[in-house]
Amino acid sequence: MLRERKDLTRVVTATTRGPRKGEESGKHYLFLSPADFEKAKRENGLIEWAEVHGESYGTPREQIEDGLKNGKSLILAVDVQGARQIRDIVREAVLIFIAPPSLDELRERLKKRKTEDEQSRRQRIEAAKTEMDLMDEYDYVIVNKDLTEAASELKAIIDSYGTEGMPS
């Protein structure tokens, strides 16, 4: 999607969690120490932030401002807390909830990913239950049963906003 649509740009989320195998800072996430994350919050460097699964995540304000200044529509990957904060700040934001086909499928995907221990997987499943109860707060819901189909649905939603892109 980002390769096809030059009017879109992805905002890289800041986090205090350590990188997983193959992840690069600035590409997958901005990996910050807890002290640096707190400093960014204090200095208004994050447009939104939340604690998720015991780690801090936030959206860098500078990336938002640069993207909008350059006429880009921005793609953010945030949890429900972040989506609510974004909606409060940017009323015209379009919120899309990407849902697993079921909690059992999510459990299996997390197990296969091998990035969390059993306790972390349980926490993620509990969080997913809570978040899925809030799907009606979003403008669109895509069930990610098949990645190709889900990507096609996402593309159709974005394309429905025309060549000028989505409002934010």
C-alpha angles and dihedrals in degrees: 000000000000090000092051099044114053090184090068127079130180118231111220111227120230117227142174093216118103121254119270120226110299096011119130127202111247092021106057099012138340100250109212133176114246089252092052091047091052090048090053090052093048092048093049091249094136124065091200137358140179142173110249125177090347096307133094121246129181146163115246111237093212092060090051093049094045093048094049092044088055093050096252129147108228130228114204126182104209137150125244093276091053093045090054091050092047091049090052091052100036108034093185093055113127111225120206120186115208106205131189115240088245141342089253090056091048090050090053093047091051091048092051092047090061094202098118136045122240094270092051091049090052090050091050092050091050090049090048090054090054093045094048088056087062098051091111089070089069129083093227138015123206118190107214099214094131118023095215092051093045091050090049091052091049091050091050091052093049092044090052087070090061133235092307088068132223122326094252 
